[in-house]
């Protein structure tokens, strides 16, 4: 993958700073051992998230200058709408300021207390938005997805044995089924088109709509092209259109595969649901032709949606992630295998096996990464999900078109040094912050 020619060159640079070891220790203590609380200026390589952190292209920057800031009916919205409709096939599209806003509008329009929402696996804001209306998220990952060392092509699939049983028992309490592509909680693993098709057929047999969490759909379609029989010669855009054809709508954070720094949307086929969601959107986001975004952002996203489906871009994007995963694996760092589309997930539970789950081994590794190399990552385990956590992972999410191989080699070298002294790392306790999104706000302290 990394042998493909780089499909871009650097035009603008941003200076970064590597703080001293003493400064890093002080900054981390001041942040309550939660890297969300650190200033970005104190980070050398920032792998906290791939959401809104990518580099926009010259075509996107040019589109920004042509943005139409009209409150209603702007030409930038028309470009945005036509692009989303062309890619997804959904006639009704509501822009939002980011993906969690699309989730909020959909769930407050469709769910009620006591409802159940099955998913291959819900990520943090999806889970929290469902809980906020009194409904319950139900995760149905494959059993093989819980084996971080198993080589399998589509470990992000939904469990097609568990879903029929749940639908038979609880269909009256299930207003929709969701599928997350790629499966972020399960290490960014892709979902096969065959699995999405089967999920949709099962749900539709009970009259239940299916929605995608589509924020990384382009990366997912690249894996389909690479791994699923019959797709190797198809255009990524064609695969995407088939993916969306099986479902009834989607939420999307365009800060991922829209290649934007802000933005998202909610799209669907049902005109009656669209009317309810549109009314809610006006209340919490804005008029339906801007939805919490500036016209310039809508224009940049219209360009970014198309760029994200370019095969050369996707080869480089997935190839960079794969390069990092392979280098870590070769160095003896336990990583979830195979690498996903947007991030490499380090198996903190195995690397720091001496730290029990209630002392947050993933968060301890996140802190060690910063102390050793000013690298910022995020825990995806018991600190983020509490008792719902299936594994203790640390996500190294790569911003799109931002870091060079030298930056990623620094990450590898940092983790190798951590591995050599891993037995000295101690666990943490929470001293402040609870709730379904506690990982954003919590403060920790080391256990001595």
LUMLUM-438621 format. One line per field, with one value per residue (C-alpha): x, y, z; residue number from 1; residue in one letter. Coordinates in steps of 0.5 Angstrom, whole numbers. Layout:
BEGIN
c1 <- (X,...)
c2 <- (Y,...)
c3 <- (Z,...)
k <- (NUM,...)
r <- (a,...)
***
This chain:
BEGIN
c1 <- (0,5,9,4,6,4,-2,0,5,6,4,3,7,5,10,10,14,17,17,22,21,20,15,11,10,8,3,0,-1,-4,-9,-11,-8,-13,-10,-17,-15,-8,-7,-5,1,4,3,9,4,-3,-7,-12,-18,-18,-25,-24,-16,-14,-11,-16,-14,-12,-19,-23,-19,-21,-28,-28,-27,-33,-38,-45,-47,-54,-58,-63,-62,-55,-52,-46,-52,-54,-47,-47,-54,-53,-46,-49,-55,-51,-46,-52,-58,-62,-67,-67,-61,-60,-54,-51,-45,-42,-44,-47,-52,-54,-55,-59,-64,-65,-66,-70,-75,-75,-74,-77,-75,-75,-73,-67,-62,-58,-51,-45,-42,-44,-39,-39,-43,-48,-49,-49,-55,-59,-58,-60,-67,-68,-67,-62,-56,-55,-48,-48,-41,-38,-35,-29,-28,-26,-20,-15,-10,-15,-14,-20,-23,-29,-29,-33,-39,-46,-47,-53,-54,-56,-60,-65,-66,-67,-71,-76,-76,-76,-78,-84,-79,-74,-75,-69,-62,-56,-49,-43,-38,-32,-33,-30,-30,-28,-21,-24,-25,-29,-36,-38,-43,-46,-47,-50,-55,-57,-58,-63,-67,-68,-70,-74,-78,-80,-82,-76,-71,-64,-59,-51,-47,-43,-37,-32,-36,-31,-25,-30,-32,-24,-24,-30,-26,-20,-23,-30,-31,-33,-31,-24,-25,-31,-30,-30,-36,-40,-39,-41,-48,-49,-48,-53,-58,-59,-61,-66,-62,-55,-52,-45,-39,-36,-30,-28,-29,-32,-25,-27,-25,-33,-39,-44,-51,-57,-60,-66,-71,-78,-81,-85,-79,-75,-81,-80,-72,-73,-77,-72,-66,-69,-70,-63,-58,-61,-65,-65,-60,-54,-56,-51,-45,-42,-44,-36,-36,-41,-38,-31,-35,-38,-31,-28,-34,-31,-24,-25,-27,-21,-18,-11,-12,-15,-9,-5,-10,-11,-3,-1,-5,-3,5,4,1,6,12,9,7,14,17,13,8,1,-4,-11,-10,-11,-10,-17,-18,-17,-13,-8,-11,-5,-8,-6,-9,-4,2,0,-3,0,-5,-13,-18,-21,-14,-15,-9,-11,-11,-5,-2,-4,-1,6,5,5,11,15,14,9,4,-3,-8,-14,-17,-22,-24,-26,-25,-29,-34,-34,-37,-39,-32,-30,-23,-17,-15,-11,-13,-8,-12,-9,-11,-12,-6,-2,4,10,13,18,13,10,17,17,11,14,20,16,12,18,21,15,15,22,20,12,13,14,8,2,-5,-10,-16,-22,-22,-27,-32,-38,-43,-43,-38,-34,-27,-28,-28,-25,-19,-15,-9,-4,-4,2)
c2 <- (0,5,4,8,15,20,24,31,35,40,48,51,48,49,50,45,44,38,41,38,32,37,41,35,32,39,40,33,34,41,37,32,27,28,29,33,38,40,46,44,48,43,37,35,29,30,23,25,24,25,29,36,35,34,39,42,42,48,46,47,53,56,54,57,64,63,61,64,67,68,66,62,59,60,57,54,50,48,45,41,38,36,33,29,27,24,20,17,17,20,26,29,32,37,40,40,43,36,29,29,34,30,24,29,31,24,21,27,26,18,15,15,13,5,4,0,2,-4,-3,-7,-2,5,10,15,21,16,12,18,22,15,15,22,21,15,10,4,3,-5,-7,-13,-14,-20,-25,-25,-18,-19,-22,-17,-22,-25,-24,-23,-18,-15,-15,-9,-13,-14,-21,-24,-29,-24,-19,-24,-26,-19,-17,-23,-21,-13,-11,-7,-3,-2,4,4,0,3,0,4,4,3,1,6,2,-4,-1,2,-5,-5,-7,-12,-10,-17,-15,-9,-12,-18,-13,-9,-15,-17,-10,-9,-15,-12,-5,-2,3,2,8,8,12,14,18,14,11,12,8,3,3,2,-4,-7,-6,-9,-15,-17,-21,-18,-11,-10,-7,-2,5,7,12,6,2,8,8,1,2,7,4,-2,3,9,14,16,21,23,27,31,32,25,23,30,32,38,42,43,40,34,32,28,25,20,17,18,25,25,23,29,34,32,33,39,42,40,42,49,50,47,48,53,54,48,51,52,48,51,52,58,58,57,51,48,50,47,40,40,39,35,29,28,28,23,18,19,12,15,19,13,8,14,15,7,6,11,8,1,3,5,-1,-6,-2,-3,-10,-11,-8,-12,-7,-11,-8,-9,-13,-12,-4,-1,5,11,9,4,1,-1,-6,-3,-9,-13,-8,-6,-13,-11,-6,-8,-5,-1,3,5,1,5,12,10,9,15,19,15,17,24,24,20,23,29,24,25,19,17,11,7,3,3,10,12,6,4,-3,-3,-3,-10,-8,-4,0,6,9,13,17,20,26,26,29,32,28,25,18,22,24,17,14,18,15,8,10,13,6,2,6,5,-2,-3,0,-2,-5,2,5,5,6,12,13,18,24,28,27,22,20,17,22,23,21,29,32,27,29,23,22,17,11,11)
c3 <- (0,2,-5,-9,-11,-6,-9,-7,-5,1,0,7,13,20,26,31,38,42,49,54,59,65,61,59,66,68,63,64,71,70,65,70,66,61,54,52,57,54,49,42,42,47,42,37,34,35,34,38,33,25,26,23,23,16,11,6,-1,-6,-9,-2,0,-7,-6,1,-3,-7,-1,-1,6,4,10,6,-1,-2,-8,-3,-1,-8,-9,-2,-4,-11,-9,-3,-7,-13,-8,-3,-7,-2,-4,3,6,12,14,21,24,25,26,33,31,26,31,36,31,28,35,38,32,32,39,46,53,53,45,43,38,35,32,30,35,38,38,44,42,38,45,49,44,45,52,53,50,55,50,50,45,44,41,36,34,31,36,32,33,40,38,37,33,29,21,18,12,15,23,23,21,25,28,24,29,35,30,28,35,38,32,34,41,41,34,37,41,36,31,27,26,25,22,23,17,19,26,30,37,34,31,25,22,15,14,8,3,4,11,10,5,10,16,12,9,16,19,13,14,21,17,21,17,17,18,17,21,15,17,14,9,3,7,8,1,-1,4,0,-7,-4,0,-2,-8,-14,-13,-15,-21,-19,-18,-11,-12,-15,-9,-5,-9,-8,0,1,-4,2,7,9,11,14,19,17,21,14,19,17,9,8,9,12,19,21,18,17,15,16,10,9,4,8,7,13,18,14,16,23,23,19,24,30,26,25,33,35,28,24,17,13,7,12,18,23,18,14,6,5,9,5,-1,1,3,-4,-6,-1,-1,-9,-7,-1,-7,-11,-11,-11,-5,-1,-3,1,6,8,6,11,17,15,15,22,24,21,24,31,30,27,33,38,40,41,36,34,27,21,22,20,15,20,26,29,35,41,45,52,56,53,53,60,63,70,70,72,68,74,74,66,63,56,59,63,56,53,59,57,50,52,57,53,46,46,42,44,43,46,50,47,53,60,61,55,55,63,64,56,54,51,50,53,47,45,38,34,29,23,21,13,9,15,18,14,15,19,24,24,26,32,34,33,37,42,43,43,49,53,51,54,61,61,68,71,68,74,73,74,78,76,81,77,72,70,65,58,56,62,58,55,61,67,71,73,78,78,83,87)
k <- (1,2,3,4,5,6,7,8,9,10,11,12,13,14,15,16,17,18,19,20,21,22,23,24,25,26,27,28,29,30,31,32,33,34,35,36,37,38,39,40,41,42,43,44,45,46,47,48,49,50,51,52,53,54,55,56,57,58,59,60,61,62,63,64,65,66,67,68,69,70,71,72,73,74,75,76,77,78,79,80,81,82,83,84,85,86,87,88,89,90,91,92,93,94,95,96,97,98,99,100,101,102,103,104,105,106,107,108,109,110,111,112,113,114,115,116,117,118,119,120,121,122,123,124,125,126,127,128,129,130,131,132,133,134,135,136,137,138,139,140,141,142,143,144,145,146,147,148,149,150,151,152,153,154,155,156,157,158,159,160,161,162,163,164,165,166,167,168,169,170,171,172,173,174,175,176,177,178,179,180,181,182,183,184,185,186,187,188,189,190,191,192,193,194,195,196,197,198,199,200,201,202,203,204,205,206,207,208,209,210,211,212,213,214,215,216,217,218,219,220,221,222,223,224,225,226,227,228,229,230,231,232,233,234,235,236,237,238,239,240,241,242,243,244,245,246,247,248,249,250,251,252,253,254,255,256,257,258,259,260,261,262,263,264,265,266,267,268,269,270,271,272,273,274,275,276,277,278,279,280,281,282,283,284,285,286,287,288,289,290,291,292,293,294,295,296,297,298,299,300,301,302,303,304,305,306,307,308,309,310,311,312,313,314,315,316,317,318,319,320,321,322,323,324,325,326,327,328,329,330,331,332,333,334,335,336,337,338,339,340,341,342,343,344,345,346,347,348,349,350,351,352,353,354,355,356,357,358,359,360,361,362,363,364,365,366,367,368,369,370,371,372,373,374,375,376,377,378,379,380,381,382,383,384,385,386,387,388,389,390,391,392,393,394,395,396,397,398,399,400,401,402,403,404,405,406,407,408,409,410,411,412,413,414,415,416,417,418,419,420,421,422,423,424,425,426,427,428,429,430,431,432,433,434,435,436,437,438,439,440,441,442,443,444,445,446,447,448)
r <- (x,x,x,x,x,x,x,x,x,x,x,x,x,x,x,x,x,x,x,x,x,x,x,x,x,x,x,x,x,x,x,x,x,x,x,x,x,x,x,x,x,x,x,x,x,x,x,x,x,x,x,x,x,x,x,x,x,x,x,x,x,x,x,x,x,x,x,x,x,x,x,x,x,x,x,x,x,x,x,x,x,x,x,x,x,x,x,x,x,x,x,x,x,x,x,x,x,x,x,x,x,x,x,x,x,x,x,x,x,x,x,x,x,x,x,x,x,x,x,x,x,x,x,x,x,x,x,x,x,x,x,x,x,x,x,x,x,x,x,x,x,x,x,x,x,x,x,x,x,x,x,x,x,x,x,x,x,x,x,x,x,x,x,x,x,x,x,x,x,x,x,x,x,x,x,x,x,x,x,x,x,x,x,x,x,x,x,x,x,x,x,x,x,x,x,x,x,x,x,x,x,x,x,x,x,x,x,x,x,x,x,x,x,x,x,x,x,x,x,x,x,x,x,x,x,x,x,x,x,x,x,x,x,x,x,x,x,x,x,x,x,x,x,x,x,x,x,x,x,x,x,x,x,x,x,x,x,x,x,x,x,x,x,x,x,x,x,x,x,x,x,x,x,x,x,x,x,x,x,x,x,x,x,x,x,x,x,x,x,x,x,x,x,x,x,x,x,x,x,x,x,x,x,x,x,x,x,x,x,x,x,x,x,x,x,x,x,x,x,x,x,x,x,x,x,x,x,x,x,x,x,x,x,x,x,x,x,x,x,x,x,x,x,x,x,x,x,x,x,x,x,x,x,x,x,x,x,x,x,x,x,x,x,x,x,x,x,x,x,x,x,x,x,x,x,x,x,x,x,x,x,x,x,x,x,x,x,x,x,x,x,x,x,x,x,x,x,x,x,x,x,x,x,x,x,x,x,x,x,x,x,x,x,x,x,x,x,x,x,x,x,x,x,x,x,x,x,x,x,x,x,x,x,x,x,x,x,x,x,x,x,x,x,x,x,x,x,x)
***
